[in-house]
Amino acid sequence: MSEIRLYVSTTESQAEAILNLLTEVFGEEDFAIGTTEIDEKKDIWEASVYMMAEDETDVRSRIEAALKDAFPHAQLSREVIPNVDWVAKSLEGLKPVRAGRFLVHGSHDRDKVRPGDIAIEIDAGQAFGTGHHGTTAGCLEVIDAVVRSRPVSNALDLGTGSGVLAIAVRKLKNIPVLATDIDPVATRVAAENVRRNGIASGIVTRTAPGFHSTAFSAHGPFDLIIANILARPLIRMAPRLATHLAPGGSVILSGILAAQRWKVIAAYSGARLRHVRTIWRNGWVTIHFDRP
């Protein structure tokens, strides 16, 4: 069955206001809600709700009712999300990737696992994060270093994608991990990958729009937060992310181009976190902060 996206094209400030409004309307229901920048120079953003086709009629009427008074000129558009898994097609045949003690591999490369490897099996699929991108590999390296050197008892993987980073934490240490994403496809794929890697319990996957979900307060605070997203949303969420970090906790951020690192460091320093280290991988950086 097809997935549907209903969205409004507007400005950044109105997109954020619409996001807040729709979050109130749908609460903890299983619909992903988010905003996306389309054109920075023209200040064009989209506020979107994702659903399966069978839910479209009901969801559309609820969105229209919510927008009627506060945003009477908002035009609701529709997109059918194609079922073709182009990501899987483009990633077929990728070789295993080593990052720290981790080996991320597909099911066809199980024979490449060596004694002492912490193996994570992720086949190319609909959700981002196979270990091949510099951001994912960078996160894995810093996760390994942090978990070995600091007390960690509760972790959050924000924007989990394939679930690879949540799985990495759980394989390193027997602690609870909350793995969230705004995309229900990603959370479903992450849950499947958790099972594929033989993890029967300890990782909770949730579809959650930013920090609007109650999942964060229910499972936090966290002494390790990992967010491999993009620089701009990471900068915007700095104050709220910091509120979910336990005293003495660590934050690992990636999805950041090297040229953007100073803006990210400034944002999190402003949230009273301390910059510990930055590592570079193929033009991207992964940054480690902590709360002194």
N, C-alpha and C positions, 0 to 999 in steps of 0.2 A: 504494500500500500504506500502511496506517495506521501511525502512530507510537504507541508505547505508553510510558506512564510507570508504573514500579513505585516505590512510595514508602512510607516509614514516617513516621507522625506521632509526634512526641516533643518533648522539650525542646531548647533551643538547645545546651546542652553535649553532650547525647547525639547530636543531629543532627551536630555537628562530629566526634564520635568515630566515628559510623557512616560519615560521609563519608571519613574517613581509612582506615577498614577496607575500604570498597568500592573506594577508589582503589588499595589494595594488591592487591585481588582482580583488578581489571580492567586495571591497569597502563596501557599505551599503546593498548589496544584502542579502537575507534571508538565508544565509548558515552559520552554526556555524563552527568556525575555532579555534583550540586550540592545546596545547601540553600536553603530559602526560609522566611522568616518569615511565619506565617499570622496570629497574634494576639499582639501584643507584651505586653499586660497579662496574658494567661493563659500566656505562655511556651510557645506552640505553634509548632513548626517542622516542616518536612518535609524528609527526606533522600531524594533521588530519583535514579533511573537511567532514562535515556531510550534507547529502542531501536526498531527496526522490528519489526512484528508477527512476522515469520518467526524472529526471534531470541528471542522472549519465553520459550519453554519452557526453553531452555538458561540464559538469564540469570536467570530466576526461581529455578531450582534452585541456581545458584551463590550468589545472594544469600541464599537460605534457609539454605544450608550455612554461609555466613560468619556469619550472625546467630545461629545456633543456640546456640553456646557463650557468646559475649560479650553477646548481647542476647536471651535466651531468650523474653522476653515481647513482643518486637517483632512487630507485626502488619503484614504486607505488603499494601498496597492497590494497586489498578490503575486507571488512567485511560487511555482512548483519546483521543488528541489529534485533534480534528476536522481534516479536510482542507480545509474551507472557509476561504479566505483573507480573513477579515473585515478585516484591516488594510488590504489592498489596496482593498477596497470603500470603506472609510471615508476613504481618502486620495485617491480618484480626483479629478482636476481641480485639485489643488493647484498654485499658481503657482510659478515659479522663485524661489529664495531667494539673495540676495547676502550674503556674509559675507567681509569683507576683499576679496581679489582673486578669491575663488571665486564661481562661479555654479553652484548645484546645481539641476538641472532634470530633468524627465522627458523621455522620448524624443519626446513630442509638442511639446516646447518648444525643440527644437534651434535654431530660427530666432531665439531670444531671446539667443543668445550674441553678445557684442560683441567687437570687437578688443581684445586685452589681458586678456580674461577667462580665468581658469583654470577651464574647464568640467568639471563632474563630472555624469555622467548616472546618475541613480538613479530607477528607476520604483518606485512604491509597491508594497511586497511584504511578505513574511512577516517580515523582519528589521527591527528598529528602526533609524532613522537616515536620514531623507530630507533633513535640513537645516532642516526647518520648526520643529522643537522648539528652544527657546532654548538647551538644553544643547549640541546639535550645532552650531548656529550659533556659539555662544560658543567651542567648541573650535576651529572652523575659523579664527576670528579670531586666537586665541592661537597656533595652529600657524603661521599666516602670519608673525606677528611674531617668533616664536622662531626659525624656520628662516632668516629673513632676517638676524637679529642675532647668532646664536650658531653655533658649529661643531656640526653634526649629521651623524653618519656611520652610525648604526644605530638603528632605531626599533621600538617595540612599541606596537601598538594593542590594548589589553586590553579584552575585551568588544566586539568589533568590530561586531556587528550587521550592518548592510548593507555594511560595508567602506568607508563614505564617508571616514572619517578616515584610514585607511591609504592610500586612493587619493589623498587630498589631499597627504599627505606625499610620496608617490612622484612626484606631478606637480610638486611644488615642487623636489624634489632627487632625483638619481639615486643613492639609497641603499637598502640592504636594509631591508625592513619585515616584521616578524612580526605577523600579525593573528590573534588567538585569541578564542574564545567557548566558553562551556559548552554551547551549543545547536548541535547538528550542522546544523540547518536554517539557522541564521545563518551558519555557516562555508561552507556550500554556496552560499548566496545571495551572500555576500561574494566568493567565488571567481568566480561568474558576473558580478558587477558589475566586478570587476577586468578580466576579459576584455572586457566591454562598453565599458570606457573605454580600450581599446587598449593595456593594459599587459601585455606578453608575459612579462616576468620581473621579479623583484625583490621581489614580495610573496608571502610564504608564509602560507597560511591553515591553521590547526590548531584542532581541537576539543580544548579543554583545561580541566579542572576547577580553576579557581583557579591557584595556583602549584604544584600537585602534579605537573603535567606536566614531563617532561624537556625539552620544547621550549624553555623559557625559558633553561635553562643551555646548551643546544645552540646557541642563536642569540644569547644575550646575552654580556656585559652591554650595556645600551642607554644611549645618551646622550640619548634622547628616549622617554619613556613617556607614553602618553595612555590615560586610563581614564575613559570616560563611562558610569558605572554608577549607583550610588545611594550616599548618604552613609554608611549603616551598614556595608555591605561595604567601602567605601573606608577607613573608619576601622579596621576589623579587619585589613585587609591591609597597613596602612602599614609595619610593620617588614619584612615579606617583600618588598613592592614595592621598598623602598629598597635591599635587598640586590642587586637586579638593575640598579640605576642606576649608570652609570659615573661616575667623578670628573668634576665640572664639568657633569654632565648636567641635563636639565630634566624635570619632571613636570607634566603638564596634567591636571587632574581636573575632572569635571563630573557632572551628575546630582544636584546638591546644591541644595536649597532655600536661599534667602538666610539663613533663620533657623538653618540647620545649619552655616553656614560656619565658625564659630569652633571647633566640635568637630573639624572636619576639619583646620583649620589647627593646632590643638593636637596632634592625632595625628601629623601629618607633621613638625611642629617637634620632637616627641619622638623622631622617627626621624632627627633631625639634618639635616633639609632646611630651606631658607630660603624664606619666603613672599616672592614677588616682586610679584605683583599679583592682584587679583580683579576680574572684570568681571561685570556684571549683565545678564541678558536675560530679561524677562518673569517675574520672580520667582525665577529660577534663577541660580546663579552658576557661573562657570568660574574655577578657581584655578590659578595658575602657581607652582610651586616649583622651586628648583634646589639642587644640591649644591655649596656653595662650594669 
